[in-house]
Amino acid sequence: MHPPPEVHTDHLHGTQAAFADALWAGALPPGLAAPQPDEVVRRFGVYRNNVMHGLSRALERRFPVIARLVGSEFFAALARSFAAAHPPRSPVLIDWGDAFADFLARFPPLAQLPYLPDVARLEFARGSAYHAADAAPAPAEALVTEDPGRLHLRLHPSVHLIASPWPVLTIWRANQPGHPPARIPAHHREQALIARTPALEVIVEPLDAPSHAVLSALQRGTRLAEAAGPDDPAAALTLLLRHQLITHIGETP
Amino acid sequence: MPAMPALPATAGLGFKPEHFAEISRRPGAVGFYEVHAENYMGAGGAPNAMLSRLRADHALSLHGVGLSIGGAGPLDRAHLARLRALVDRYEPESFSEHLAWSSHDTAWLNDLLPLPYTADTLDRVCAHVDQAQEALGLRLLLENPATYLAFEASTMGETEFLSEIVRRTGCGLLLDVNNVFVSATNQRSDPRAYLADFPLGAVGEIHLAGHSEEALPSGPLLIDTHGQPVADPVWSLYAEVIARTGPLPTLIEWDTDVPAFAVLLQEAGRARRILDAGGHAHASAA
């Protein structure tokens, strides 16, 4: 065993900085020891593999349809690039991956699959809905007033709305496990609502464009009359009531 | 520091959500469950609903993998606050963390990385254990790591290092017997010598898990995968520990390629038989 290096306060910081850098890039950090010194590279590889494989698996759990669309081998390389550019900033991996959709949009090898970012947004929204705060549904009778247009509705914290120039919902559904391959006409818009029901099930429901507009306005805190505008809000409200996604009904937001 | 109600000195299992329905039908199938704290830090939804239900019927061990107690930098106060919120909400019988580091500057590295065992590291780790115990209002258990490498700078052995942490901070230890076997095999040292030096009096919980094996020119390289049954040599070491200590809360960890609940129950049953036999041996030796 070598004599200890001169102790100064940043020695451990330096050791860990070199170790952390080497997890991502080529050269090994100095000062590592193994019973057979020529086995250090292989042993360090266990840590590298644990970190990369662990992050790749975490990302794949969050974006299984993206993994299916690009293939698992490509996804592992993609995850590595993403993790290097956007490493998790917290041990709570639930929050990691919010930058993945934008990363996909700027990743040159995927330029031929321009719908991927919106599929990723849908998948991230599902995870966010799964972990969103709990909130009790409001009694629906409160909607029955002389002037419902004056009402503000608060939507459940799990509600996410997506509007895409691509058929994201159709693509997402066609790539669920066990779903047979399908030809999907690429050029039509789709909108979707993602939310969690009181039974804690995460749902993904298609929305027509007017319903998407109504729900987006309600989510911003707009009164029902202005949120609906010229559109009939009945379809949007029916969906909210069916899944008990309104947590507050009142004349104030 | 208020004493926590201890985990029962019997076999427990790591909780896997896919087993939730079966566990709910069979409350008390094992003596306690353990969860990774970081998986329950979402705001709401199914994970916390399941954990509330699990906790209502069972003793609970909260096991952190994210505090980076061996990190050179300061502990993440936001993370300590999240842990405190879980401790307050679920009132676990035990909270444990690792002798390892896992974040650097602002990046989270998602693995339990090794430390040089020096006086400088010891000061840092002890300060972090003190800070965590203070912030969480409990006596934590610190787990010995599985290692694949060592550091030239190390000036003390791992058991000496852990003993010193216990002496200075008053924390307890989580003895992972699989990690002992994995590290000793990888460092070409004797796991029994390690256990002979280990401060067993401070152990509040034991972990058992499976490992995988690769071949290096100089011999086997064991990897702590938590993805298969506990290996026979690890069971032997475990039985020897229990014969010395008497029964201790013992967790079967199985985190990847999770099998059917019945398979986990078999592993827990094997631990329970050793606890029963070892407890008797310990009582008659006393």
Chai-1 contact restraints between the chains, C-beta under 6 A:
chainA,res_idxA,chainB,res_idxB,connection_type,confidence,min_distance_angstrom,max_distance_angstrom,comment,restraint_id
A,H2,B,E152,contact,1.0,0.0,6.0,A-B,restraint_1
A,P4,B,T118,contact,1.0,0.0,6.0,A-B,restraint_2
A,P4,B,A153,contact,1.0,0.0,6.0,A-B,restraint_3
A,P4,B,T155,contact,1.0,0.0,6.0,A-B,restraint_4
A,P5,B,A153,contact,1.0,0.0,6.0,A-B,restraint_5
A,V7,B,D120,contact,1.0,0.0,6.0,A-B,restraint_6
A,H11,B,D120,contact,1.0,0.0,6.0,A-B,restraint_7
A,L12,B,A72,contact,1.0,0.0,6.0,A-B,restraint_8
A,L12,B,D120,contact,1.0,0.0,6.0,A-B,restraint_9
A,L12,B,T121,contact,1.0,0.0,6.0,A-B,restraint_10
A,L12,B,R124,contact,1.0,0.0,6.0,A-B,restraint_11
A,H13,B,A72,contact,1.0,0.0,6.0,A-B,restraint_12
A,Q16,B,A72,contact,1.0,0.0,6.0,A-B,restraint_13
A,Q16,B,H104,contact,1.0,0.0,6.0,A-B,restraint_14
A,A20,B,H104,contact,1.0,0.0,6.0,A-B,restraint_15
A,G31,B,F151,contact,1.0,0.0,6.0,A-B,restraint_16
A,G31,B,E152,contact,1.0,0.0,6.0,A-B,restraint_17
A,G31,B,A153,contact,1.0,0.0,6.0,A-B,restraint_18
A,L32,B,L149,contact,1.0,0.0,6.0,A-B,restraint_19
A,A33,B,A150,contact,1.0,0.0,6.0,A-B,restraint_20
A,A33,B,F151,contact,1.0,0.0,6.0,A-B,restraint_21
A,A33,B,E152,contact,1.0,0.0,6.0,A-B,restraint_22
A,A34,B,L149,contact,1.0,0.0,6.0,A-B,restraint_23
A,P35,B,R188,contact,1.0,0.0,6.0,A-B,restraint_24
A,Q36,B,S218,contact,1.0,0.0,6.0,A-B,restraint_25
A,E39,B,L216,contact,1.0,0.0,6.0,A-B,restraint_26
A,R43,B,Y148,contact,1.0,0.0,6.0,A-B,restraint_27
A,R43,B,L149,contact,1.0,0.0,6.0,A-B,restraint_28
A,V46,B,Y148,contact,1.0,0.0,6.0,A-B,restraint_29
A,V46,B,I223,contact,1.0,0.0,6.0,A-B,restraint_30
A,Y47,B,D111,contact,1.0,0.0,6.0,A-B,restraint_31
A,N50,B,D111,contact,1.0,0.0,6.0,A-B,restraint_32
A,V51,B,L109,contact,1.0,0.0,6.0,A-B,restraint_33
A,V51,B,N110,contact,1.0,0.0,6.0,A-B,restraint_34
A,V51,B,D111,contact,1.0,0.0,6.0,A-B,restraint_35
A,G54,B,N110,contact,1.0,0.0,6.0,A-B,restraint_36
A,L55,B,N110,contact,1.0,0.0,6.0,A-B,restraint_37
A,P87,B,A107,contact,1.0,0.0,6.0,A-B,restraint_38
A,P88,B,W108,contact,1.0,0.0,6.0,A-B,restraint_39
A,R89,B,T106,contact,1.0,0.0,6.0,A-B,restraint_40
A,S90,B,W108,contact,1.0,0.0,6.0,A-B,restraint_41
A,P91,B,E38,contact,1.0,0.0,6.0,A-B,restraint_42
A,P91,B,G66,contact,1.0,0.0,6.0,A-B,restraint_43
A,P91,B,W108,contact,1.0,0.0,6.0,A-B,restraint_44
A,V92,B,E38,contact,1.0,0.0,6.0,A-B,restraint_45
A,V92,B,M41,contact,1.0,0.0,6.0,A-B,restraint_46
A,I94,B,G42,contact,1.0,0.0,6.0,A-B,restraint_47
A,Y130,B,G45,contact,1.0,0.0,6.0,A-B,restraint_48
A,H131,B,G42,contact,1.0,0.0,6.0,A-B,restraint_49
A,H131,B,G45,contact,1.0,0.0,6.0,A-B,restraint_50
A,A132,B,A43,contact,1.0,0.0,6.0,A-B,restraint_51
A,A133,B,A43,contact,1.0,0.0,6.0,A-B,restraint_52
A,A133,B,G44,contact,1.0,0.0,6.0,A-B,restraint_53
A,D134,B,G44,contact,1.0,0.0,6.0,A-B,restraint_54
A,L200,B,A46,contact,1.0,0.0,6.0,A-B,restraint_55
